[in-house]
Amino acid sequence: MNGGAGLALLAALMQTVGTAVAARGEPHQPGVLGYVLLAVAGLAVGARHSNPRGAAFLIAATTVAYHALDFPSGPQVFVAGIICAVTLMKADRHGVVFGFALLSYGVWLLVMRPSGIQALILAAWLIGLFVLCGMAGELGKMFGRMGQEQRRLRVERQRRQASEERLRIARELHDVVGHHLSLINVRAGVGRHLMDREPEQARAALDTIKQASAEALQEVQAVLNALRPADEAAPLAPAPGLDRLGELTADAGIPVEVTIVGEARPLPADIDRAAYRIVQEALTNVRRHADPSANVAITIEFQTDSLLVRIEDDGQRADSQAAEEGNGITGMRERAAALGGTLSAGPHESGWRVSAALPLSGLDSAR
């Protein structure tokens, strides 16, 4: 049973059962005809949306006929009329409601010829009901607008979350592809240089290229798996974090020294992944922009309420401005800002420094 039919049945029951209770002990009972008129008026409520004028006319006609037969009256007799009037006023059809109310009142005056007091009492009833229905209609429209606004905000929130997810995936792809391609480029150059003189080292460079390309494909697949439909299997590869820092630095293609300050502990997944990606992108930038003899020092400092990540190198850069304005540093800065942290990058002594502070307070541990 849909909502319209259910409300119509409820209105019919309220009018008939309510009148039966109110008329108990009265000398003039509604009888079968009276209850039929009340039931018909209540059931007409079901057509208030599909045929509002017809519903209003049927409710007005049956209500006037009920009173013209001088059956017991009371508030319960007007339930169907009130429901129909509120619906019409919500649809800004005040004229229809007022017109049927005035017509019904006029017919009742002609048929019943009431005294002045009776006419005034009923007029007051109709005016009061008209005002109440108008207020109810305005409240209904207000709640309707509130519901529409909530739906709009929900759609906007979903759109913003989708945009943020696309941006996150773009950052992940940028970091993964940039890091591994730069490593492959460096190793390919080494292998080509040593191919004739030191074939074993050239073979080691080719092995590194093979491993880097395989890891790149695996990480790209893991990122793209986030785009799978919800009913498909989740990716099996774990998200990269600082626990893989040793692998990252071992394959960096440049000398790297890692220092851990403070007591290492499990980190929230977002912080752990962001720290890994910042180190990865910083190493990529060293390979891209610094001279081949650069050395890198990485410091991971566990503080009470934050994680500090610092990457310093001593390699000279031909174009420091290009390095500072590249997409890699912008992506690192946005990644840190998305987690409430900060990131700075720029020249430092004879080389370059990237320093990030990622807050740990207020974040749930997910690892």
C-alpha positions in Angstrom: 0.0 0.0 0.0 1.5 3.3 -1.1 1.5 6.5 1.1 -1.5 8.1 -0.6 -3.8 5.1 -0.2 -2.7 4.6 3.4 -3.4 8.3 4.3 -6.8 8.0 2.6 -7.7 4.9 4.5 -6.5 6.6 7.8 -8.7 9.7 7.0 -11.7 7.5 6.4 -11.2 5.6 9.7 -10.6 8.8 11.7 -13.8 10.3 10.3 -16.1 7.3 10.7 -14.7 5.8 14.0 -14.2 9.3 15.5 -17.8 10.2 14.7 -19.1 6.9 16.1 -17.3 7.6 19.4 -18.3 11.3 19.5 -22.0 10.5 18.6 -22.4 7.8 21.3 -25.5 8.7 23.3 -26.7 11.3 20.8 -30.4 11.0 19.8 -29.7 11.5 16.1 -27.1 8.9 14.9 -25.3 9.2 11.5 -26.7 5.8 10.3 -25.4 4.0 7.3 -25.7 7.0 5.0 -23.8 9.3 7.3 -20.9 6.8 7.7 -20.8 6.3 3.9 -20.5 10.0 3.3 -17.7 10.3 5.9 -15.9 7.3 4.4 -16.2 8.6 0.8 -14.8 12.0 1.9 -11.9 10.3 3.6 -11.1 8.0 0.7 -11.2 11.0 -1.7 -8.0 12.2 0.0 -6.1 9.6 -2.1 -6.8 11.6 -5.2 -5.6 15.0 -3.8 -2.4 14.9 -5.9 -3.6 13.3 -9.1 -6.9 15.2 -9.3 -6.8 18.0 -6.6 -9.9 19.8 -7.9 -12.0 16.6 -8.1 -10.9 15.5 -4.7 -11.7 18.9 -3.2 -15.1 18.9 -4.8 -16.0 15.4 -3.6 -14.9 16.1 -0.1 -16.8 19.5 0.0 -19.9 17.9 -1.4 -20.0 14.9 1.0 -19.2 17.1 4.0 -22.0 19.6 3.1 -24.4 16.7 2.5 -23.5 15.2 5.8 -24.2 18.5 7.6 -27.3 19.1 5.6 -28.7 15.9 6.9 -28.1 17.2 10.4 -25.9 14.4 11.4 -23.7 14.8 14.5 -20.7 17.1 13.8 -17.3 17.7 15.3 -13.6 18.3 14.4 -13.3 14.7 13.2 -15.7 15.4 10.3 -13.2 17.9 8.8 -10.1 15.6 8.7 -10.4 14.9 5.0 -11.0 18.5 4.2 -8.0 19.7 6.3 -5.7 17.1 4.6 -6.8 18.2 1.1 -6.6 21.9 2.0 -3.0 21.5 3.3 -1.9 19.7 0.2 -3.4 22.4 -2.1 -1.9 25.2 -0.1 1.5 23.5 -0.3 1.0 23.6 -4.0 0.1 27.4 -3.8 -3.5 26.7 -4.7 -5.0 29.0 -2.0 -7.7 30.2 -4.4 -9.1 26.6 -4.9 -9.3 26.1 -1.1 -10.9 29.4 -0.5 -13.3 29.0 -3.3 -14.6 25.5 -2.2 -14.8 26.6 1.4 -16.8 29.7 0.4 -19.1 27.6 -1.9 -19.6 24.9 0.8 -20.5 27.6 3.4 -23.0 29.2 1.0 -24.7 25.9 0.2 -24.9 25.1 3.9 -26.5 28.5 4.6 -29.1 28.0 1.9 -29.9 24.4 2.9 -29.8 24.6 6.7 -30.9 28.3 7.2 -29.1 28.5 10.5 -29.4 31.2 13.1 -26.9 34.1 13.1 -25.0 32.5 16.0 -24.7 29.2 14.2 -23.6 30.9 11.0 -20.9 32.9 12.8 -19.6 29.9 14.7 -19.2 27.9 11.5 -17.6 30.9 9.7 -15.2 31.2 12.6 -14.4 27.5 12.3 -13.8 27.8 8.5 -11.6 30.9 8.9 -9.6 29.2 11.7 -9.1 26.1 9.6 -8.1 28.1 6.6 -5.4 29.9 8.6 -4.2 26.7 10.2 -4.1 24.9 6.8 -2.2 27.9 5.4 0.4 27.7 8.2 0.7 23.9 7.7 1.2 24.4 4.0 3.9 27.0 4.6 5.6 24.7 7.1 5.4 21.8 4.5 7.0 24.0 1.9 9.7 25.1 4.3 10.5 21.5 5.2 10.4 20.6 1.5 13.0 23.3 0.8 15.1 22.1 3.7 15.0 18.6 2.2 16.0 19.8 -1.2 18.9 21.8 0.3 20.0 18.7 2.2 19.9 16.7 -0.9 21.8 19.4 -2.8 24.5 19.5 -0.1 24.7 15.7 -0.1 25.2 15.6 -3.9 27.8 18.4 -3.6 29.6 16.5 -0.8 29.7 13.4 -2.9 31.0 15.4 -5.9 33.7 17.0 -3.8 34.7 13.6 -2.4 34.9 12.2 -5.9 37.0 15.1 -7.0 39.4 14.6 -4.0 39.6 10.9 -4.8 40.5 11.7 -8.4 43.2 14.2 -7.2 44.6 11.6 -4.8 44.8 9.0 -7.5 46.5 11.5 -9.9 49.1 12.2 -7.2 49.7 8.5 -6.6 50.2 7.9 -10.3 52.5 11.0 -10.6 54.6 9.8 -7.7 54.8 6.1 -8.9 55.4 6.8 -12.5 57.8 9.7 -11.9 59.9 7.8 -9.4 60.3 4.5 -11.3 60.8 6.2 -14.7 63.6 8.4 -13.4 65.2 5.3 -11.7 65.0 3.4 -15.0 66.4 6.3 -16.9 69.4 6.5 -14.5 70.1 2.8 -14.5 69.7 2.6 -18.3 72.4 5.3 -18.6 74.7 3.4 -16.2 74.2 0.2 -18.1 74.9 1.7 -21.4 78.0 3.4 -20.1 79.4 0.1 -18.5 78.1 -2.3 -21.1 81.5 -2.9 -22.8 83.9 -2.3 -20.0 82.1 -3.8 -17.0 79.3 -6.2 -18.2 78.6 -7.5 -14.8 77.7 -4.0 -13.5 75.7 -3.4 -16.7 73.8 -6.6 -16.0 73.1 -5.4 -12.5 71.7 -2.2 -13.9 69.5 -4.1 -16.3 68.2 -6.2 -13.4 67.4 -3.0 -11.5 65.5 -1.7 -14.5 63.5 -4.9 -14.7 62.7 -4.8 -11.0 61.8 -1.1 -11.1 59.5 -1.6 -14.1 57.8 -4.5 -12.4 57.3 -2.5 -9.2 55.9 0.4 -11.2 53.4 -1.8 -12.9 52.4 -3.3 -9.6 51.9 0.1 -7.9 50.1 1.6 -10.9 47.7 -1.5 -10.8 47.2 -1.0 -7.0 46.3 2.7 -7.6 44.0 1.9 -10.5 42.3 -0.8 -8.4 40.7 2.0 -6.4 38.6 2.7 -9.4 37.1 -0.8 -9.4 33.4 -1.2 -8.7 32.5 -2.0 -5.1 31.5 -5.5 -5.9 34.9 -6.5 -7.4 37.7 -7.9 -5.4 39.9 -5.5 -3.5 43.6 -5.2 -4.5 45.9 -7.6 -2.7 49.0 -5.4 -2.7 49.5 -3.4 0.5 49.7 0.4 0.3 53.3 1.6 0.4 54.6 3.0 3.7 57.7 3.7 5.7 58.1 0.0 6.3 59.3 -0.2 2.6 61.7 2.7 3.0 64.7 0.3 2.8 63.5 -1.0 -0.5 63.0 2.5 -1.8 66.5 3.8 -0.8 68.2 0.6 -1.9 66.9 1.1 -5.5 67.3 4.9 -5.5 70.3 4.8 -7.8 72.2 7.4 -5.6 73.8 7.1 -2.2 71.2 7.5 0.5 71.6 7.5 4.3 68.5 7.1 6.5 68.3 8.2 10.1 65.4 7.4 12.5 65.0 9.8 15.4 62.7 8.9 18.3 60.8 5.7 18.9 59.3 4.3 15.7 55.7 3.3 16.0 52.7 2.3 13.8 51.3 5.3 11.9 47.9 6.1 10.5 47.6 4.7 7.0 47.3 8.2 5.4 50.3 9.6 7.2 52.4 6.5 6.5 51.6 6.6 2.8 52.1 10.3 2.5 55.5 10.1 4.2 56.6 7.4 1.8 55.4 9.3 -1.2 57.1 12.5 -0.1 60.4 10.6 0.3 59.8 8.9 -3.1 59.2 12.2 -4.9 62.1 13.9 -3.2 64.4 11.2 -4.4 62.9 11.5 -7.9 63.7 15.2 -7.9 67.3 14.6 -6.9 67.7 12.2 -9.8 66.1 14.7 -12.2 67.7 18.0 -11.1 70.8 17.3 -9.1 74.2 16.3 -10.5 75.0 12.6 -10.6 77.4 12.8 -7.6 74.7 13.9 -5.2 74.3 12.2 -1.8 71.0 12.1 0.1 70.3 12.2 3.8 66.8 11.2 5.0 65.7 11.9 8.5 62.4 10.4 9.9 61.6 11.9 13.3 58.8 10.5 15.5 57.5 13.2 17.8 54.7 13.0 20.3 52.0 14.6 18.0 53.7 14.8 14.6 56.0 13.0 12.2 58.8 15.0 10.6 60.3 14.0 7.3 63.4 15.7 6.0 65.3 14.9 2.8 68.5 16.7 2.1 71.0 16.4 -0.7 74.3 18.0 -1.6 73.9 18.0 -5.4 74.1 21.2 -7.4 71.2 22.1 -9.6 71.4 23.8 -12.9 68.0 25.4 -12.6 66.8 25.7 -9.0 63.7 27.7 -10.0 62.4 24.9 -12.3 63.0 22.4 -9.6 61.0 24.5 -7.0 58.1 25.2 -9.3 57.7 21.6 -10.7 54.6 19.5 -10.3 56.4 17.2 -7.9 56.9 19.8 -5.1 53.4 21.1 -5.6 52.0 17.6 -5.3 54.0 17.0 -2.1 52.9 20.2 -0.6 49.2 19.5 -1.4 49.5 16.0 0.0 50.9 17.3 3.3 48.2 20.1 3.4 45.4 17.6 2.8 46.4 15.9 6.1 46.7 19.2 8.0 50.5 19.3 7.7 53.1 21.6 6.0 55.9 21.1 3.6 58.7 23.4 2.5 61.2 22.8 -0.3 64.2 24.9 -1.4 67.9 25.4 -1.7 69.9 24.4 1.4 73.7 25.1 1.7 75.2 23.3 -1.4 72.1 21.3 -2.2 68.4 21.0 -1.6 66.1 20.3 1.3 62.5 19.0 1.5 61.0 19.2 5.0 57.5 18.0 5.9 55.6 18.0 9.2 52.6 15.7 9.4 50.3 15.8 12.4 49.5 12.6 14.3 47.0 14.0 16.9 43.3 13.3 16.3 43.9 10.7 13.6 42.9 7.1 14.1 45.6 4.5 13.7 44.9 2.3 10.7 48.0 0.2 10.6 
